[in-house]
Amino acid sequence: MGDPLRIGVVGCGVISSAYLETAGRVPDLEVVAVADADPTRARHAADTHALRAVSLDELWADDEIEWVLDLTTPGAHAEVALTALESGFSVYNEKPLCATTADARQVLDAAADAGLAVGSAPDTVLGTGIQTARAALEAGAIGRPVAATATMACAGHELWHPHPDFYYAPGGGPLFDMGPYYLTALVHLLGPVESVQAVARRPRDVRTIASGPRAGTEVPVEVATHVTALVEHASGTVSTLVMSFDAPSSRAMPIEVHGEEGSMVVPDPNTFDGAVEVRATEGDWTTVPVRAGYPGAARGFGLVDVARSGDRRTGRASAEVALHVLDVMECVVAAAEERRRVDVASTCLVPPLVPLTG
Ligand SMILES: NC(=O)c1ccc[n+]([C@@H]2O[C@H](COP(=O)([O-])OP(=O)(O)OC[C@H]3O[C@@H](n4cnc5c(N)ncnc54)[C@H](O)[C@@H]3O)[C@@H](O)[C@H]2O)c1
């Protein structure tokens, strides 16, 4: 292994602890400093994980840092990524890559001009769950894929997140918040998307925060909270996507893929592992032995993958895939609003499979 990738973290909210735990246990990553617009959050994260908290200005000027890990809320992703690039750092954004494709294209153009790299969550697709499913599909476990279903149905993140406002603002909603996991997994499994049709609903105007210091506070709902889409992949496979913050409960499988010779259950794409099951047209369900992906992966393995690449720049949690997924999500919104089928202009290369040895 080479030197660890030296990281500066911007944004020390709820999800930062998952990344900082990963960085604390893998030799591939070293957190140089953490910063947040709210210095108390940076100090809390630094104290909890024995790190150095700095101001944003200090972080931008820190020449030990190679990559900035942007864990701010979606509306800030473009601004933080552009500042990171201007400061000479490559940048890895939490999902969605940016709130809009226009912002994301600006970030990718700035990176190209500066000769720097951009990566993006979700990196769950690099775990053994999605990677094993992909390896099995490519080995013909269910024959040629014909159709898939992807379902995320829950009651809404205001039930557990202390500051859920951003989930109900542009760049949020079940589509932009959870869609990246499901659509990125579908792209890794079935390839890029060519067109979409959709119906979306916003049944409630406000949501009530259920936990934390703001419990009882109402949050305005500015985005659709139940989205159903038909997603046509360039391969000819069609996926049915349901992303909902309006489902009190669900027993639906996260993702199923149906092929000419069998069906496959794919584990939750918001996790890194889980059993892949297949059933031939005749026969019983069997579990596919783990055969690809990073065992024991967790949030941050997108950067571990960068650290293990030869050039410390190229990672499988690629901005190209993230931009395509963002484009697909915007097309879903347009298709629902305009009640028509929308062609997706972008495409992407599906990153290479992660060998099981990692
Ligand atoms: N919470 C989760 O379970 C979860 C899971 C996976 C991914 N994510 C993603 O992670 C990101 C952050 O989510 P979160 O739940 O940690 O949010 P959060 O609101 O808990 O934390 C965001 C932090 O970013 C800081 N921040 C905002 N704008 C900033 C700016 N311009 N400069 C510096 N700091 C800024 C805020 O002060 C805050 O501390 C989002 O993109 C979200 O989609 C969250």
The ligand as an SDF file (V2000), in Angstrom:
LIG
                    3D

 44 48  0  0  0  0  0  0  0  0999 V2000
  -27.7590   11.6030    7.4160 N   0  0  0  0  0  0  0  0  0  0  0  0
  -27.6040   10.4830    6.7360 C   0  0  0  0  0  0  0  0  0  0  0  0
  -27.9680    9.3730    7.1940 O   0  0  0  0  0  0  0  0  0  0  0  0
  -26.9790   10.5100    5.3770 C   0  0  0  0  0  0  0  0  0  0  0  0
  -26.6700    9.2750    4.8030 C   0  0  0  0  0  0  0  0  0  0  0  0
  -26.0220    9.2600    3.5890 C   0  0  0  0  0  0  0  0  0  0  0  0
  -25.7430   10.4460    2.9320 C   0  0  0  0  0  0  0  0  0  0  0  0
  -26.0810   11.6290    3.4870 N   0  0  0  0  0  0  0  0  0  0  0  0
  -25.7510   12.8470    2.7290 C   0  0  0  0  0  0  0  0  0  0  0  0
  -24.7200   13.5290    3.4490 O   0  0  0  0  0  0  0  0  0  0  0  0
  -24.8680   14.9380    3.2860 C   0  0  0  0  0  0  0  0  0  0  0  0
  -24.9610   15.5770    4.6570 C   0  0  0  0  0  0  0  0  0  0  0  0
  -26.0430   14.9960    5.3470 O   0  0  0  0  0  0  0  0  0  0  0  0
  -26.1330   15.1190    6.9480 P   0  0  0  0  0  0  0  0  0  0  0  0
  -27.2930   14.2740    7.3300 O   0  0  0  0  0  0  0  0  0  0  0  0
  -24.8090   14.8440    7.5630 O   0  0  0  0  0  0  0  0  0  0  0  0
  -26.5300   16.6590    7.0830 O   0  0  0  0  0  0  0  0  0  0  0  0
  -26.3740   17.5960    8.3810 P   0  0  0  0  0  0  0  0  0  0  0  0
  -27.3120   18.7150    8.1830 O   0  0  0  0  0  0  0  0  0  0  0  0
  -26.4670   16.7630    9.6000 O   0  0  0  0  0  0  0  0  0  0  0  0
  -24.8580   18.1190    8.2520 O   0  0  0  0  0  0  0  0  0  0  0  0
  -24.4190   18.9820    7.2200 C   0  0  0  0  0  0  0  0  0  0  0  0
  -23.2910   19.8360    7.7840 C   0  0  0  0  0  0  0  0  0  0  0  0
  -22.7610   20.6460    6.7410 O   0  0  0  0  0  0  0  0  0  0  0  0
  -22.5210   21.9430    7.2560 C   0  0  0  0  0  0  0  0  0  0  0  0
  -22.5500   22.8820    6.1340 N   0  0  0  0  0  0  0  0  0  0  0  0
  -23.6140   23.2270    5.3660 C   0  0  0  0  0  0  0  0  0  0  0  0
  -23.2590   24.0920    4.3990 N   0  0  0  0  0  0  0  0  0  0  0  0
  -21.9140   24.3100    4.5630 C   0  0  0  0  0  0  0  0  0  0  0  0
  -20.9530   25.0960    3.8770 C   0  0  0  0  0  0  0  0  0  0  0  0
  -21.2980   25.8210    2.8060 N   0  0  0  0  0  0  0  0  0  0  0  0
  -19.6780   25.0620    4.3070 N   0  0  0  0  0  0  0  0  0  0  0  0
  -19.3230   24.3120    5.3750 C   0  0  0  0  0  0  0  0  0  0  0  0
  -20.2000   23.5450    6.0760 N   0  0  0  0  0  0  0  0  0  0  0  0
  -21.4760   23.5370    5.6700 C   0  0  0  0  0  0  0  0  0  0  0  0
  -23.6150   22.1770    8.2750 C   0  0  0  0  0  0  0  0  0  0  0  0
  -23.2670   23.1680    9.2060 O   0  0  0  0  0  0  0  0  0  0  0  0
  -23.7560   20.7890    8.8770 C   0  0  0  0  0  0  0  0  0  0  0  0
  -22.9290   20.6030   10.0150 O   0  0  0  0  0  0  0  0  0  0  0  0
  -26.1140   15.1470    2.4060 C   0  0  0  0  0  0  0  0  0  0  0  0
  -25.7140   15.3140    1.0700 O   0  0  0  0  0  0  0  0  0  0  0  0
  -26.8860   13.8290    2.5680 C   0  0  0  0  0  0  0  0  0  0  0  0
  -27.6350   13.5220    1.4130 O   0  0  0  0  0  0  0  0  0  0  0  0
  -26.6670   11.6930    4.7150 C   0  0  0  0  0  0  0  0  0  0  0  0
  1  2  1  0
  2  3  2  0
  2  4  1  0
  4  5  1  0
  4 44  2  0
  5  6  2  0
  6  7  1  0
  7  8  2  0
  8  9  1  0
  8 44  1  0
  9 10  1  0
  9 42  1  0
 10 11  1  0
 11 12  1  0
 11 40  1  0
 12 13  1  0
 13 14  1  0
 14 15  2  0
 14 16  1  0
 14 17  1  0
 17 18  1  0
 18 19  2  0
 18 20  1  0
 18 21  1  0
 21 22  1  0
 22 23  1  0
 23 24  1  0
 23 38  1  0
 24 25  1  0
 25 26  1  0
 25 36  1  0
 26 27  1  0
 26 35  1  0
 27 28  2  0
 28 29  1  0
 29 30  1  0
 29 35  2  0
 30 31  1  0
 30 32  2  0
 32 33  1  0
 33 34  2  0
 34 35  1  0
 36 37  1  0
 36 38  1  0
 38 39  1  0
 40 41  1  0
 40 42  1  0
 42 43  1  0
M  CHG  2   8   1  16  -1
M  END
$$$$
